[in-house]
Every structure is written in structure tokens, then in C-alpha cells.
Amino acid sequence: MTSLRELSYEQVVSRLRRFGLRFYRRGKGSHELWVRDEDGLVIPVPHHKGKPIRKGTIRAIIRELGLSVEEFMRE
């Protein structure tokens, strides 16, 4: 079983692209909006330079995508 851990912004974006999302536009503050064209799903992603994205935020992204932790964390 793969455990959830903090990831860098680049690692999260790489996984989002793998699951069919693309950058849509900047959101409020230091957030970006990523969209999946096939169903219009929009996911906000924090972009704080030099800071990892915390486990709770990653878990929320995974839940919105409808994936398991193992699927998302697979490299």
C-alpha cells in the first residue's frame, strides 16, 4: 500500500497531466485552476514557490479526481 506524502508543485502537476488535466488559468492568490476537458472538472492547485503541497490538500485533489491514493502516487 502506497502512503500519501507531501509533494512538490511540479510532482503534483506531472500527475495531473497524466490524468488528463491541463492548466486552465490563474485562480485567486497563489492558486491555479486545472481542468479536465472530457468532463469539465476544475481543480484548484496551490502554487507556493519552494513549499510542498501538504497531504490534506493532495488527498482533496485525489478525492475530486475519483482516484485511489495508490493510483495518484504511482510514478
MOPAC internal coordinates of N, CA, C and O (Angstrom, degrees):
PM7 1SCF
backbone

  N    0.0000 0     0.00 0     0.00 0    0    0    0
  C    1.4398 1     0.00 0     0.00 0    1    0    0
  C    1.5251 1   109.54 1     0.00 0    2    1    0
  O    1.2310 1   120.64 1   -51.76 1    3    2    1
  N    1.3074 1   116.38 1   128.24 1    3    2    1
  C    1.4516 1   122.02 1  -179.77 1    5    3    2
  C    1.5193 1   109.66 1   -81.72 1    6    5    3
  O    1.2310 1   120.99 1   -47.80 1    7    6    5
  N    1.3280 1   115.72 1   132.20 1    7    6    5
  C    1.4628 1   118.17 1   179.11 1    9    7    6
  C    1.5249 1   110.14 1   -92.81 1   10    9    7
  O    1.2310 1   121.39 1   -29.57 1   11   10    9
  N    1.2941 1   114.96 1   150.43 1   11   10    9
  C    1.4518 1   121.75 1   179.37 1   13   11   10
  C    1.5190 1   108.57 1   -79.73 1   14   13   11
  O    1.2310 1   120.42 1   -42.57 1   15   14   13
  N    1.3339 1   116.81 1   137.43 1   15   14   13
  C    1.4634 1   121.07 1   178.32 1   17   15   14
  C    1.5194 1   108.79 1  -141.51 1   18   17   15
  O    1.2310 1   120.92 1   -13.84 1   19   18   17
  N    1.3138 1   115.85 1   166.16 1   19   18   17
  C    1.4550 1   119.77 1   176.06 1   21   19   18
  C    1.5208 1   109.02 1   -65.17 1   22   21   19
  O    1.2310 1   120.55 1   -34.25 1   23   22   21
  N    1.3307 1   116.56 1   145.75 1   23   22   21
  C    1.4560 1   122.10 1   178.87 1   25   23   22
  C    1.5198 1   109.06 1  -130.30 1   26   25   23
  O    1.2310 1   120.86 1   -24.32 1   27   26   25
  N    1.3207 1   115.96 1   155.68 1   27   26   25
  C    1.4595 1   119.89 1   174.44 1   29   27   26
  C    1.5284 1   109.04 1   -75.47 1   30   29   27
  O    1.2310 1   120.59 1   -17.03 1   31   30   29
  N    1.3120 1   116.47 1   162.97 1   31   30   29
  C    1.4617 1   121.65 1   176.92 1   33   31   30
  C    1.5305 1   109.89 1   -55.29 1   34   33   31
  O    1.2310 1   120.26 1   135.56 1   35   34   33
  N    1.3258 1   117.11 1   -44.44 1   35   34   33
  C    1.4656 1   121.61 1  -178.48 1   37   35   34
  C    1.5230 1   111.83 1   -61.61 1   38   37   35
  O    1.2310 1   120.05 1   140.28 1   39   38   37
  N    1.3284 1   117.50 1   -39.72 1   39   38   37
  C    1.4629 1   121.03 1   178.92 1   41   39   38
  C    1.5278 1   111.09 1   -65.92 1   42   41   39
  O    1.2310 1   120.24 1   139.37 1   43   42   41
  N    1.3220 1   117.15 1   -40.63 1   43   42   41
  C    1.4665 1   120.85 1   179.24 1   45   43   42
  C    1.5204 1   109.97 1   -66.22 1   46   45   43
  O    1.2310 1   120.08 1   134.36 1   47   46   45
  N    1.3342 1   117.46 1   -45.64 1   47   46   45
  C    1.4669 1   121.75 1  -179.28 1   49   47   46
  C    1.5267 1   110.70 1   -61.89 1   50   49   47
  O    1.2310 1   120.11 1   140.02 1   51   50   49
  N    1.3197 1   117.40 1   -39.98 1   51   50   49
  C    1.4644 1   121.13 1   177.82 1   53   51   50
  C    1.5253 1   110.63 1   -59.35 1   54   53   51
  O    1.2310 1   120.48 1   137.85 1   55   54   53
  N    1.3221 1   116.69 1   -42.15 1   55   54   53
  C    1.4642 1   120.71 1   179.53 1   57   55   54
  C    1.5283 1   111.32 1   -70.33 1   58   57   55
  O    1.2310 1   120.24 1   141.43 1   59   58   57
  N    1.3358 1   117.14 1   -38.57 1   59   58   57
  C    1.4684 1   119.59 1   177.95 1   61   59   58
  C    1.5284 1   110.38 1   -61.09 1   62   61   59
  O    1.2310 1   120.42 1   136.27 1   63   62   61
  N    1.3207 1   116.81 1   -43.73 1   63   62   61
  C    1.4756 1   120.34 1   178.28 1   65   63   62
  C    1.5258 1   110.85 1   -61.34 1   66   65   63
  O    1.2310 1   120.77 1   140.87 1   67   66   65
  N    1.3222 1   116.14 1   -39.13 1   67   66   65
  C    1.4646 1   120.27 1  -179.87 1   69   67   66
  C    1.5254 1   111.11 1   -61.97 1   70   69   67
  O    1.2310 1   120.31 1   149.99 1   71   70   69
  N    1.3340 1   117.01 1   -30.01 1   71   70   69
  C    1.4634 1   120.74 1   179.99 1   73   71   70
  C    1.5214 1   112.67 1   -98.20 1   74   73   71
  O    1.2310 1   120.58 1  -159.55 1   75   74   73
  N    1.3294 1   116.50 1    20.45 1   75   74   73
  C    1.4604 1   121.13 1   170.30 1   77   75   74
  C    1.5169 1   116.54 1    86.71 1   78   77   75
  O    1.2310 1   119.64 1  -164.29 1   79   78   77
  N    1.3175 1   118.30 1    15.71 1   79   78   77
  C    1.4591 1   119.80 1   177.57 1   81   79   78
  C    1.5245 1   110.10 1   -96.15 1   82   81   79
  O    1.2310 1   121.07 1   -25.50 1   83   82   81
  N    1.3231 1   115.56 1   154.50 1   83   82   81
  C    1.4591 1   121.41 1   177.07 1   85   83   82
  C    1.5220 1   108.41 1  -136.02 1   86   85   83
  O    1.2310 1   121.32 1   -22.79 1   87   86   85
  N    1.3453 1   115.07 1   157.21 1   87   86   85
  C    1.4581 1   119.92 1   177.18 1   89   87   86
  C    1.5161 1   108.49 1   -63.18 1   90   89   87
  O    1.2310 1   120.38 1   -48.09 1   91   90   89
  N    1.3288 1   116.88 1   131.91 1   91   90   89
  C    1.4593 1   122.17 1  -178.89 1   93   91   90
  C    1.5245 1   110.29 1  -105.07 1   94   93   91
  O    1.2310 1   120.44 1   121.43 1   95   94   93
  N    1.3317 1   116.76 1   -58.57 1   95   94   93
  C    1.4667 1   120.74 1   177.36 1   97   95   94
  C    1.5230 1   109.46 1  -169.72 1   98   97   95
  O    1.2310 1   121.53 1   -10.11 1   99   98   97
  N    1.3294 1   114.68 1   169.89 1   99   98   97
  C    1.4614 1   119.70 1   175.02 1  101   99   98
  C    1.5161 1   109.05 1   -72.76 1  102  101   99
  O    1.2310 1   121.16 1   -36.28 1  103  102  101
  N    1.2993 1   115.38 1   143.72 1  103  102  101
  C    1.4570 1   120.20 1   176.96 1  105  103  102
  C    1.5176 1   109.40 1  -102.78 1  106  105  103
  O    1.2310 1   120.61 1    27.53 1  107  106  105
  N    1.2948 1   116.44 1  -152.47 1  107  106  105
  C    1.4629 1   120.77 1   179.22 1  109  107  106
  C    1.5213 1   110.21 1   -78.49 1  110  109  107
  O    1.2310 1   121.03 1   -38.84 1  111  110  109
  N    1.3002 1   115.64 1   141.16 1  111  110  109
  C    1.4618 1   120.52 1   176.82 1  113  111  110
  C    1.5130 1   111.88 1    61.60 1  114  113  111
  O    1.2310 1   120.76 1    53.17 1  115  114  113
  N    1.3139 1   116.15 1  -126.83 1  115  114  113
  C    1.4615 1   120.83 1  -176.79 1  117  115  114
  C    1.5234 1   111.74 1  -101.14 1  118  117  115
  O    1.2310 1   120.19 1  -150.41 1  119  118  117
  N    1.3185 1   117.24 1    29.59 1  119  118  117
  C    1.4610 1   121.11 1   179.91 1  121  119  118
  C    1.5250 1   111.10 1  -106.06 1  122  121  119
  O    1.2310 1   121.27 1   -26.27 1  123  122  121
  N    1.3092 1   115.18 1   153.73 1  123  122  121
  C    1.4617 1   122.79 1   174.75 1  125  123  122
  C    1.5182 1   107.71 1  -122.16 1  126  125  123
  O    1.2310 1   120.89 1   -25.87 1  127  126  125
  N    1.3191 1   115.91 1   154.13 1  127  126  125
  C    1.4599 1   120.73 1   175.59 1  129  127  126
  C    1.5201 1   108.28 1  -108.74 1  130  129  127
  O    1.2310 1   121.23 1   -50.18 1  131  130  129
  N    1.3207 1   115.24 1   129.82 1  131  130  129
  C    1.4587 1   122.80 1   178.11 1  133  131  130
  C    1.5208 1   107.54 1  -115.03 1  134  133  131
  O    1.2310 1   119.98 1   -40.29 1  135  134  133
  N    1.3300 1   117.64 1   139.71 1  135  134  133
  C    1.4616 1   121.84 1  -174.37 1  137  135  134
  C    1.5307 1   110.32 1  -125.27 1  138  137  135
  O    1.2310 1   121.38 1   -33.45 1  139  138  137
  N    1.3332 1   114.96 1   146.55 1  139  138  137
  C    1.4699 1   121.73 1   172.51 1  141  139  138
  C    1.5225 1   105.62 1  -107.84 1  142  141  139
  O    1.2310 1   120.46 1   -68.52 1  143  142  141
  N    1.3231 1   116.73 1   111.48 1  143  142  141
  C    1.4648 1   122.45 1  -173.12 1  145  143  142
  C    1.5210 1   113.57 1   -61.33 1  146  145  143
  O    1.2310 1   119.61 1   145.75 1  147  146  145
  N    1.3271 1   118.35 1   -34.25 1  147  146  145
  C    1.4681 1   120.25 1  -174.67 1  149  147  146
  C    1.5245 1   113.48 1   -62.22 1  150  149  147
  O    1.2310 1   120.22 1   149.74 1  151  150  149
  N    1.3454 1   117.18 1   -30.26 1  151  150  149
  C    1.4671 1   119.01 1   179.97 1  153  151  150
  C    1.5277 1   113.72 1  -133.06 1  154  153  151
  O    1.2310 1   120.01 1  -177.78 1  155  154  153
  N    1.3277 1   117.59 1     2.22 1  155  154  153
  C    1.4588 1   121.18 1   176.77 1  157  155  154
  C    1.5197 1   115.14 1    77.07 1  158  157  155
  O    1.2310 1   120.25 1  -169.45 1  159  158  157
  N    1.3365 1   117.12 1    10.55 1  159  158  157
  C    1.4596 1   121.07 1   179.34 1  161  159  158
  C    1.5263 1   109.63 1   -62.20 1  162  161  159
  O    1.2310 1   120.15 1   -50.93 1  163  162  161
  N    1.3288 1   117.33 1   129.07 1  163  162  161
  C    1.4649 1   122.44 1   178.16 1  165  163  162
  C    1.5243 1   108.25 1  -116.87 1  166  165  163
  O    1.2310 1   121.04 1   -51.04 1  167  166  165
  N    1.3373 1   115.62 1   128.96 1  167  166  165
  C    1.4626 1   121.02 1  -178.19 1  169  167  166
  C    1.5264 1   109.35 1  -124.81 1  170  169  167
  O    1.2310 1   120.03 1   -55.89 1  171  170  169
  N    1.3408 1   117.55 1   124.11 1  171  170  169
  C    1.4659 1   120.11 1   175.01 1  173  171  170
  C    1.5289 1   110.06 1   -78.71 1  174  173  171
  O    1.2310 1   121.00 1   -42.78 1  175  174  173
  N    1.3333 1   115.69 1   137.22 1  175  174  173
  C    1.4620 1   121.06 1  -179.48 1  177  175  174
  C    1.5292 1   108.38 1  -129.12 1  178  177  175
  O    1.2310 1   119.58 1   -54.63 1  179  178  177
  N    1.3370 1   118.41 1   125.37 1  179  178  177
  C    1.4614 1   120.01 1   177.95 1  181  179  178
  C    1.5271 1   110.78 1   -70.74 1  182  181  179
  O    1.2310 1   120.85 1   -36.55 1  183  182  181
  N    1.3228 1   115.99 1   143.45 1  183  182  181
  C    1.4629 1   120.89 1   178.41 1  185  183  182
  C    1.5219 1   107.90 1  -130.72 1  186  185  183
  O    1.2310 1   120.77 1   -97.48 1  187  186  185
  N    1.3229 1   116.13 1    82.52 1  187  186  185
  C    1.4577 1   122.86 1   179.81 1  189  187  186
  C    1.5186 1   107.41 1  -104.61 1  190  189  187
  O    1.2310 1   120.36 1   -71.15 1  191  190  189
  N    1.3017 1   116.92 1   108.85 1  191  190  189
  C    1.4681 1   121.36 1  -175.94 1  193  191  190
  C    1.5254 1   111.67 1   -53.56 1  194  193  191
  O    1.2310 1   121.29 1   -52.44 1  195  194  193
  N    1.3197 1   115.14 1   127.56 1  195  194  193
  C    1.4507 1   121.42 1   175.73 1  197  195  194
  C    1.5180 1   115.79 1    79.35 1  198  197  195
  O    1.2310 1   119.73 1   175.50 1  199  198  197
  N    1.3255 1   118.12 1    -4.50 1  199  198  197
  C    1.4633 1   120.25 1   179.94 1  201  199  198
  C    1.5246 1   109.57 1  -109.98 1  202  201  199
  O    1.2310 1   120.32 1   -42.57 1  203  202  201
  N    1.3238 1   116.99 1   137.43 1  203  202  201
  C    1.4672 1   119.04 1   177.45 1  205  203  202
  C    1.5252 1   111.21 1   -71.89 1  206  205  203
  O    1.2310 1   121.06 1   -21.96 1  207  206  205
  N    1.3170 1   115.58 1   158.04 1  207  206  205
  C    1.4589 1   121.07 1   173.92 1  209  207  206
  C    1.5256 1   106.30 1   -86.31 1  210  209  207
  O    1.2310 1   120.83 1   -53.34 1  211  210  209
  N    1.3105 1   116.02 1   126.66 1  211  210  209
  C    1.4614 1   121.47 1  -171.79 1  213  211  210
  C    1.5251 1   112.51 1   -73.84 1  214  213  211
  O    1.2310 1   121.57 1   -20.53 1  215  214  213
  N    1.3225 1   114.60 1   159.47 1  215  214  213
  C    1.4674 1   121.31 1  -175.61 1  217  215  214
  C    1.5224 1   113.37 1   -57.41 1  218  217  215
  O    1.2310 1   119.79 1   138.53 1  219  218  217
  N    1.3115 1   118.01 1   -41.47 1  219  218  217
  C    1.4632 1   120.88 1  -179.04 1  221  219  218
  C    1.5190 1   112.13 1   -63.01 1  222  221  219
  O    1.2310 1   120.42 1   141.36 1  223  222  221
  N    1.3251 1   116.80 1   -38.64 1  223  222  221
  C    1.4639 1   121.69 1   178.02 1  225  223  222
  C    1.5224 1   110.04 1   -67.99 1  226  225  223
  O    1.2310 1   120.46 1   137.41 1  227  226  225
  N    1.3178 1   116.73 1   -42.59 1  227  226  225
  C    1.4669 1   120.79 1   178.69 1  229  227  226
  C    1.5250 1   110.02 1   -64.03 1  230  229  227
  O    1.2310 1   120.27 1   140.04 1  231  230  229
  N    1.3234 1   117.09 1   -39.96 1  231  230  229
  C    1.4664 1   120.77 1   178.43 1  233  231  230
  C    1.5355 1   110.25 1   -61.70 1  234  233  231
  O    1.2310 1   119.96 1   140.29 1  235  234  233
  N    1.3300 1   117.68 1   -39.71 1  235  234  233
  C    1.4686 1   121.52 1   178.53 1  237  235  234
  C    1.5278 1   110.73 1   -65.39 1  238  237  235
  O    1.2310 1   120.17 1   139.99 1  239  238  237
  N    1.3286 1   117.29 1   -40.01 1  239  238  237
  C    1.4678 1   121.57 1   177.74 1  241  239  238
  C    1.5256 1   109.71 1   -63.34 1  242  241  239
  O    1.2310 1   120.50 1   134.37 1  243  242  241
  N    1.3218 1   116.65 1   -45.63 1  243  242  241
  C    1.4666 1   121.88 1   179.69 1  245  243  242
  C    1.5272 1   110.30 1   -60.24 1  246  245  243
  O    1.2310 1   120.53 1   136.46 1  247  246  245
  N    1.3183 1   116.59 1   -43.54 1  247  246  245
  C    1.4683 1   121.29 1  -179.91 1  249  247  246
  C    1.5332 1   110.39 1   -62.13 1  250  249  247
  O    1.2310 1   120.07 1   135.80 1  251  250  249
  N    1.3318 1   117.47 1   -44.20 1  251  250  249
  C    1.4686 1   120.44 1   179.81 1  253  251  250
  C    1.5264 1   111.83 1   -64.27 1  254  253  251
  O    1.2310 1   120.57 1   146.16 1  255  254  253
  N    1.3281 1   116.51 1   -33.84 1  255  254  253
  C    1.4639 1   120.50 1   178.70 1  257  255  254
  C    1.5237 1   112.11 1   -75.76 1  258  257  255
  O    1.2310 1   120.01 1   163.06 1  259  258  257
  N    1.3274 1   117.58 1   -16.94 1  259  258  257
  C    1.4569 1   121.19 1  -178.50 1  261  259  258
  C    1.5154 1   112.64 1    75.04 1  262  261  259
  O    1.2310 1   120.65 1  -147.81 1  263  262  261
  N    1.3273 1   116.36 1    32.19 1  263  262  261
  C    1.4593 1   121.90 1  -178.34 1  265  263  262
  C    1.5235 1   110.42 1  -110.53 1  266  265  263
  O    1.2310 1   121.18 1   -12.10 1  267  266  265
  N    1.3220 1   115.34 1   167.90 1  267  266  265
  C    1.4618 1   120.36 1   170.95 1  269  267  266
  C    1.5315 1   107.88 1   -91.57 1  270  269  267
  O    1.2310 1   120.91 1   -17.77 1  271  270  269
  N    1.3219 1   115.87 1   162.23 1  271  270  269
  C    1.4653 1   120.51 1   177.19 1  273  271  270
  C    1.5246 1   109.50 1   -58.97 1  274  273  271
  O    1.2310 1   120.55 1   138.60 1  275  274  273
  N    1.3312 1   116.55 1   -41.40 1  275  274  273
  C    1.4631 1   120.85 1  -178.54 1  277  275  274
  C    1.5285 1   111.39 1   -61.12 1  278  277  275
  O    1.2310 1   120.22 1   135.94 1  279  278  277
  N    1.3307 1   117.19 1   -44.06 1  279  278  277
  C    1.4670 1   120.57 1   179.33 1  281  279  278
  C    1.5254 1   110.89 1   -61.67 1  282  281  279
  O    1.2310 1   120.40 1   134.92 1  283  282  281
  N    1.3205 1   116.84 1   -45.08 1  283  282  281
  C    1.4594 1   120.65 1  -176.48 1  285  283  282
  C    1.5223 1   111.88 1   -70.04 1  286  285  283
  O    1.2310 1   119.97 1   140.44 1  287  286  285
  N    1.3274 1   117.67 1   -39.56 1  287  286  285
  C    1.4638 1   121.07 1  -175.01 1  289  287  286
  C    1.5270 1   113.11 1   -79.34 1  290  289  287
  O    1.2310 1   120.10 1   164.67 1  291  290  289
  N    1.3344 1   117.41 1   -15.33 1  291  290  289
  C    1.4634 1   120.64 1   179.12 1  293  291  290
  C    1.5237 1   109.21 1   -60.04 1  294  293  291
  O    1.2310 1   120.65 1   -46.95 1  295  294  293
  N    1.3350 1   116.37 1   133.05 1  295  294  293
  C    1.4767 1   120.62 1  -178.21 1  297  295  294
  C    1.4968 1   112.53 1   -86.47 1  298  297  295
  O    1.2310 1   120.10 1   180.00 1  299  298  297

